[in-house]
Amino acid sequence: MNDQGATGRFAALADPVRLATVEVLSRGSCSAGELARHASVSPSVMSRHLRTLQAAGLVTDSRDPHDARRRVFTLRDEGLVVARAWMDQVQAQWNEQLAAFRAHVEAADSAILPAARPLSGEAARLWEHSHRRSGQ
């Protein structure tokens, strides 16, 4: 098997038929014929899709113990773990960047906007007078 890493796995999943095939296989093993019927494609088209999924390390096949002509396909957990690990790494990087951005914005806000204090004395009287005159 050619292990292409996360890039190959995501490229394989980019096709709607292959993605649907992985979703079907997530519920249990299936034969190539069952997968072709589910995807409404010919057996030869499904065969190409399954070869791509195998090359990406996402599925594996075995022979049916009752019928050696029938191949049964199963998801490879290891293939999905690599893709998930990559997504977790990207998410952690984004979380770090967003936390730094939030801290920056909060620091800028506190520097620009001093804490709101109630007006007192002459300032309160002038504010009240100006808002009464303008009808606000």
C-alpha positions in Angstrom: 0.0 0.0 0.0 1.2 3.5 -0.9 0.8 5.6 2.3 0.2 9.2 1.1 -0.3 10.8 4.5 -3.0 13.4 5.2 -2.8 15.1 1.8 -3.6 11.9 -0.1 -6.4 11.0 2.3 -8.1 14.4 2.0 -7.7 14.2 -1.8 -9.3 10.8 -1.9 -12.2 12.1 0.3 -12.7 15.1 -2.0 -14.8 13.0 -4.4 -18.4 12.8 -3.4 -18.7 9.1 -4.3 -15.6 8.2 -2.3 -16.8 10.2 0.7 -20.2 8.5 0.5 -18.5 5.2 0.3 -16.5 5.9 3.5 -19.7 7.0 5.2 -21.3 3.6 4.2 -18.3 1.7 5.4 -18.4 3.5 8.7 -21.5 1.5 9.4 -19.9 -1.8 8.6 -18.1 -3.8 5.9 -19.6 -4.1 2.4 -18.8 -5.8 -0.9 -17.8 -3.8 -3.9 -21.1 -4.6 -5.5 -23.1 -3.4 -2.5 -21.1 -0.2 -2.5 -21.6 0.3 -6.3 -25.4 -0.2 -5.9 -25.5 2.3 -2.9 -23.6 4.9 -4.9 -25.6 4.2 -8.1 -22.4 3.7 -10.1 -21.2 0.8 -12.2 -19.0 -1.9 -10.7 -16.0 -0.7 -12.8 -16.4 2.9 -11.6 -16.7 1.7 -8.0 -13.6 -0.4 -8.4 -11.6 2.7 -9.4 -12.9 4.6 -6.4 -12.0 1.7 -4.1 -8.5 1.5 -5.5 -8.1 5.2 -4.8 -9.4 4.8 -1.2 -7.0 1.8 -0.7 -4.0 3.8 -2.1 -4.9 6.6 0.4 -4.9 4.1 3.2 -8.5 4.6 4.1 -10.0 1.1 3.2 -8.8 -2.4 3.1 -10.2 -5.5 1.4 -10.4 -9.1 2.2 -12.0 -12.2 0.5 -15.4 -13.3 1.7 -14.8 -16.6 3.5 -17.9 -18.1 1.9 -17.2 -16.9 -1.7 -13.6 -16.3 -2.7 -14.7 -14.3 -5.7 -16.3 -11.6 -3.5 -14.2 -8.9 -1.9 -15.4 -7.2 1.2 -14.2 -3.7 2.0 -13.6 -2.2 5.5 -12.5 1.1 6.8 -8.9 1.3 8.0 -8.9 3.0 11.4 -5.3 4.0 11.0 -6.0 5.9 7.9 -8.7 8.0 9.6 -6.4 8.6 12.6 -3.8 10.3 10.5 -6.4 12.6 8.9 -7.9 13.4 12.4 -4.4 14.1 13.9 -3.8 16.6 11.1 -7.1 18.3 11.7 -6.4 18.4 15.4 -3.1 20.0 14.8 -4.6 22.7 12.5 -7.3 23.4 15.0 -4.8 23.8 17.8 -2.8 26.3 15.7 -6.0 28.3 14.9 -7.0 28.2 18.6 -3.6 29.6 19.5 -3.8 32.3 16.9 -7.3 33.3 17.8 -6.4 33.5 21.5 -3.5 35.8 20.7 -5.8 37.9 18.6 -8.4 38.1 21.3 -5.7 39.2 23.8 -4.5 41.8 21.4 -8.0 43.2 20.8 -8.8 43.2 24.6 -5.5 45.0 25.3 -6.2 47.6 22.6 -9.8 48.1 23.9 -8.6 48.7 27.4 -6.0 51.2 26.2 -8.5 53.1 24.0 -11.6 52.9 26.1 -11.0 53.9 29.7 -13.3 52.3 32.2 -16.7 54.0 32.2 -17.3 56.1 35.3 -20.5 57.9 36.2 -20.3 61.6 35.7 -20.4 63.7 38.8 -20.7 67.4 39.8 -20.5 70.0 37.0 -19.9 67.4 34.2 -23.1 65.5 35.1 -25.1 68.8 35.2 -23.7 69.9 31.7 -24.4 66.5 30.2 -28.0 66.5 31.5 -28.5 70.1 30.3 -27.2 69.4 26.8 -29.3 66.3 26.4 -32.5 68.0 27.6 -32.0 70.8 25.0 -31.4 68.4 22.1 -34.4 66.2 23.0 -32.3 63.1 23.5 
